[in-house]
Amino acid sequence: MIPTDMQILALPVFIVGVILLWKGSDILVDGTSKIAAQLGISALIVSVILVGFGTSAPELAISAGAAIQKNPDISLGNIIGSCIANLFLVLGLSAIIRPIKIKKGILKREAPIMLGATVILLLASFLGLLDEYHLIGGLVFIILFAAFLLFFIGCAKKERDNEKKIDSGKTMKNIFFIILGIISVVAGAWLLIESAVTIAHYLNISEFIIALSIVAIGTSLPEVVVSSMAAYRGKSDIAIGNVLGSNVFNILLVLGVAALFIPLKTLDSMNHLLILLAVTLLIFPILYTKRLISRKEGVFMLIIYAVFIWYTFFGYTVISL
């Protein structure tokens, strides 16, 4: 097969995407930590709400776009694969760079909310709320996401130090850098995704497998780079808050929006949904162990993720044999 012009350009586009991701994540982490300090609230709250939303923008764009184009395989597969990648690829790489400290608030608030969203996804799938009754399910998910957002905004208000003097000029500057960082990260991810999908199509890989693996990794690249950079700079709250926030955004907001357009055929993907639940449950003992994700645990998480990728590409073939 002779490669087309788009396939020839895939590699340089990939490299440009990497550069945008790297620089954008650096700006994003720096702006987030500074504005959190200026507003007198924790970087964890800011990363869950703002950074989590920003790094989930590629998932929202791709899954919603796929739903509009009547392609549930990419829409659902992207979210399942991204959530799994966030937990074990993103956190695994970040922990290897620098062990991630876990605060009590994460164990009492952020992690249980993420688990709850995952359980709701499975229950909704069993009840047909994302298939036969997808319009109802989509509305329910969006309402739950709004409640999640309001809850964390309330947490931010409670944590805010009203006695702290805020330089509005510096605050606006840091907000600008956060927005610039998000735009760079999302643009970089888009370029990487487009180049990866082009290469995958050239190699004749199915769309569902592309969504679960290549597209999912591509849309998780913002989380990979932001959390890895945050871990390297000792910003554990941003490293883990970004991941937990992104998974809640992916499940409640992205799937909620996608379900408004088409049935997502979740029952056909129940085995992968169960894998997502198992991975989510498995992260809890890792978080509770000494309240630290160590480098050894990071390696273990990457091994688990590698097994998942192997299963995605070869599992069906082995099982059928």
C-alpha positions as a printed Julia matrix, in Angstrom:
321×3 Matrix{Float64}:
   0.0     0.0    0.0
   1.38    3.39  -1.04
   1.08    5.98   1.77
  -0.96    9.11   0.99
   0.19   12.68   1.61
  -1.64   12.69   4.97
   0.13    9.49   6.03
   3.52   10.91   5.05
   2.81   14.01   7.18
   1.73   11.93  10.21
   5.2    11.76  11.8
   6.06   15.5   11.66
   2.54   16.31  12.91
   3.14   13.9   15.78
   6.39   15.71  16.72
   4.67   19.13  16.68
   1.97   17.7   18.95
   4.58   16.49  21.43
   6.19   19.95  21.59
   2.82   21.67  22.19
   1.91   19.15  24.89
   5.21   19.56  26.73
   5.25   23.36  26.72
   1.52   23.7   27.35
   1.64   21.38  30.37
   4.52   23.34  31.88
   2.54   26.61  31.6
  -0.64   24.93  32.89
   0.94   23.43  36.02
   2.72   26.67  36.87
  -0.4    28.8   36.4
  -2.57   26.4   38.39
  -0.31   26.28  41.44
   0.11   30.07  41.45
  -3.57   30.94  41.15
  -4.46   28.39  43.85
  -2.0    30.1   46.2
  -3.35   33.56  45.29
  -6.98   32.58  45.84
  -6.2    30.81  49.1
  -7.6    27.43  47.99
  -5.9    24.1   47.48
  -4.24   23.19  44.2
  -6.21   19.93  44.43
  -9.56   21.72  44.09
  -8.27   23.82  41.18
  -6.81   20.79  39.42
  -9.99   18.7   39.84
 -12.24   21.45  38.45
 -10.15   23.51  36.04
  -7.25   21.31  34.95
  -9.44   18.18  34.95
 -11.87   19.89  32.6
  -9.12   21.31  30.39
  -7.33   18.0   29.93
 -10.68   16.25  29.26
 -11.43   18.61  26.37
  -9.99   16.18  23.76
 -12.24   13.36  25.05
 -15.26   15.67  24.93
 -14.48   16.83  21.4
 -13.79   13.36  20.04
 -16.58   11.42  21.8
 -19.22   14.09  21.16
 -18.04   14.42  17.56
 -18.19   10.65  17.09
 -21.71   10.59  18.56
 -22.85   13.31  16.16
 -21.39   11.21  13.34
 -23.33    8.17  14.67
 -20.21    6.25  15.69
 -20.78    4.78  19.2
 -17.67    2.56  18.99
 -15.28    5.52  19.03
 -17.49    7.56  21.38
 -17.69    4.91  24.13
 -14.37    3.17  23.46
 -12.49    6.45  23.78
 -13.93    7.11  27.26
 -13.4     3.58  28.6
  -9.85    3.51  27.29
  -9.1     7.04  28.51
 -10.34    6.37  32.06
  -8.21    3.22  32.3
  -5.22    5.05  30.83
  -5.67    7.9   33.31
  -5.55    5.61  36.31
  -2.76    3.24  35.41
  -0.78    4.82  32.58
  -0.87    8.44  33.79
  -0.5     7.78  37.52
   1.99    4.96  36.87
   4.3     7.17  34.83
   3.91   10.07  37.26
   4.78    7.88  40.27
   7.9     6.58  38.54
   9.04   10.16  37.95
   8.4    11.01  41.61
   6.32    9.15  44.23
   2.91   10.8   44.64
   1.8    11.76  48.15
  -1.89   11.19  48.87
  -3.75   13.58  51.16
  -6.66   12.48  53.36
  -9.04   14.66  51.35
  -8.4    12.56  48.24
  -9.31    9.35  50.07
 -12.43   10.86  51.64
 -13.73   12.95  48.74
 -12.19   12.78  45.25
 -11.5     9.02  45.01
 -14.96    7.9   46.27
 -16.66   10.33  43.86
 -14.69    8.84  40.95
 -15.66    5.31  42.06
 -19.28    6.4   42.38
 -19.29    7.75  38.82
 -17.87    4.43  37.56
 -20.52    2.4   39.41
 -23.26    4.7   38.07
 -21.93    4.06  34.54
 -22.29    0.29  35.0
 -25.75    0.54  36.57
 -26.93    2.86  33.8
 -25.59    0.4   31.22
 -27.46   -2.53  32.79
 -30.69   -0.49  32.93
 -30.39    0.6   29.3
 -30.06    4.28  30.2
 -27.27    4.7   27.68
 -28.88    2.54  25.01
 -32.66    2.21  24.66
 -33.32    5.15  27.0
 -30.2     7.1   26.07
 -31.87   10.53  26.12
 -32.94   10.02  29.74
 -29.53    8.63  30.65
 -27.73   11.52  28.99
 -29.78   14.07  30.94
 -29.25   12.19  34.22
 -25.48   12.1   33.66
 -25.33   15.83  32.87
 -27.41   16.65  35.98
 -25.06   14.53  38.11
 -22.09   16.31  36.57
 -23.63   19.69  37.41
 -24.08   18.52  41.01
 -20.44   17.4   41.1
 -19.3    20.77  39.81
 -21.42   22.72  42.29
 -20.12   20.56  45.14
 -16.5    21.34  44.33
 -17.2    25.02  43.79
 -18.7    24.97  47.29
 -15.57   23.23  48.59
 -13.43   25.92  46.97
 -15.45   28.67  48.66
 -15.1    26.99  52.07
 -11.35   26.56  51.66
 -10.76   30.09  50.44
  -8.8    32.33  52.77
 -10.78   35.58  52.66
  -8.06   37.36  54.64
  -5.54   36.73  51.9
  -4.83   39.75  49.75
  -5.2    39.0   46.06
  -3.37   40.87  43.34
  -6.04   40.96  40.61
  -3.43   41.77  37.98
  -1.38   38.68  38.77
  -4.53   36.56  39.08
  -5.69   37.54  35.58
  -2.19   36.87  34.27
  -2.19   33.36  35.77
  -5.71   32.7   34.46
  -4.46   33.71  31.02
  -1.55   31.27  31.34
  -3.91   28.48  32.44
  -6.11   29.09  29.38
  -3.05   29.27  27.13
  -1.73   26.04  28.64
  -5.04   24.25  28.12
  -5.24   25.42  24.5
  -1.67   24.23  23.83
  -2.28   20.88  25.52
  -5.54   20.27  23.66
  -4.05   21.36  20.31
  -1.06   19.1   20.86
  -3.32   16.18  21.73
  -5.43   16.76  18.63
  -2.36   16.68  16.39
  -1.12   13.49  18.04
  -4.52   11.85  17.76
  -4.95   12.74  14.11
  -1.49   11.44  13.24
  -1.98    8.25  15.29
  -5.39    7.48  13.76
  -4.01    8.09  10.27
  -1.23    5.59  10.92
  -3.69    3.1   12.47
  -5.99    3.26   9.46
  -3.02    2.7    7.22
  -2.32   -0.48   9.22
  -6.0    -1.59   8.93
  -6.82   -1.58  12.67
 -10.54   -1.54  13.59
 -12.14    1.65  14.9
 -13.14    0.1   18.25
  -9.57   -1.02  18.94
  -8.29    2.38  17.79
 -10.69    4.07  20.22
  -9.75    1.84  23.17
  -6.03    2.13  22.63
  -4.54    4.72  20.26
  -7.29    7.36  20.5
  -7.66    6.77  24.26
  -3.93    7.18  24.81
  -3.96   10.21  22.54
  -6.8    11.9   24.41
  -5.08   11.01  27.7
  -1.81   12.6   26.63
  -2.78   15.94  28.24
  -3.24   14.1   31.54
   0.01   12.18  30.98
   2.06   15.31  30.39
   0.35   17.53  32.98
   0.46   14.92  35.77
   4.02   13.84  34.92
   5.19   17.45  34.9
   3.34   18.11  38.17
   4.94   15.03  39.78
   8.39   16.09  38.59
   7.86   19.5   40.18
   6.58   17.99  43.43
   2.95   19.1   42.88
   1.26   15.85  43.96
  -2.16   17.49  44.36
  -2.18   18.55  40.71
  -0.81   15.19  39.55
  -3.59   13.13  41.11
  -6.38   15.74  41.11
  -6.05   16.07  37.35
  -6.58   12.31  36.89
  -9.48   11.87  39.31
 -11.22   14.99  37.99
 -10.73   13.91  34.38
 -12.35   10.51  34.96
 -15.43   12.09  36.52
 -15.61   14.59  33.64
 -15.22   11.79  31.1
 -17.95    9.59  32.54
 -20.59   12.11  33.59
 -20.1    15.0   31.17
 -18.64   13.44  28.02
 -20.79   10.29  27.99
 -23.79   12.37  29.08
 -23.39   14.65  26.07
 -22.71   11.74  23.7
 -25.81    9.86  24.93
 -28.0    12.79  23.92
 -27.22   12.0   20.27
 -27.11    8.21  19.95
 -27.4     4.94  21.9
 -23.86    4.09  23.04
 -24.22    0.27  22.86
 -22.78   -0.11  26.36
 -24.15   -3.65  26.77
 -21.97   -4.75  23.85
 -18.93   -3.4   25.7
 -19.78   -4.76  29.16
 -16.52   -6.71  29.44
 -14.51   -3.5   29.05
 -16.79   -1.65  31.46
 -16.14   -4.38  34.04
 -12.41   -3.99  33.41
 -12.8    -0.25  34.09
 -14.58   -1.0   37.38
 -11.89   -3.53  38.37
  -9.11   -1.04  37.61
 -10.91    1.68  39.58
 -11.29   -0.63  42.58
  -7.67   -1.73  42.31
  -6.43    1.84  42.64
  -7.85    2.15  46.17
  -5.42   -0.18  48.01
  -2.6     1.55  46.11
  -3.81    4.95  47.34
  -4.27    3.73  50.91
  -0.85    2.04  51.17
   1.19    4.51  53.23
  -0.86    7.22  51.46
   1.77    7.18  48.73
   2.02    5.85  45.17
   5.59    4.56  45.15
   7.82    3.95  42.14
   7.36    0.17  42.54
   3.59    0.63  42.49
   4.01    2.87  39.45
   5.82    0.05  37.63
   3.07   -2.39  38.69
   0.42   -0.01  37.31
   2.21    0.24  33.97
   2.4    -3.56  33.77
  -1.36   -3.79  34.38
  -1.96   -1.21  31.67
   0.29   -3.14  29.26
  -1.8    -6.27  29.94
  -4.95   -4.29  29.15
  -3.49   -3.1   25.84
  -2.46   -6.67  25.02
  -6.01   -7.84  25.75
  -7.45   -5.06  23.58
  -5.4    -6.13  20.56
  -5.09   -9.89  21.07
  -7.52  -10.98  23.81
 -10.46  -11.74  21.56
  -8.28  -13.83  19.28
  -6.82  -15.88  22.14
 -10.25  -16.41  23.74
 -11.76  -17.53  20.43
  -8.99  -20.1   20.01
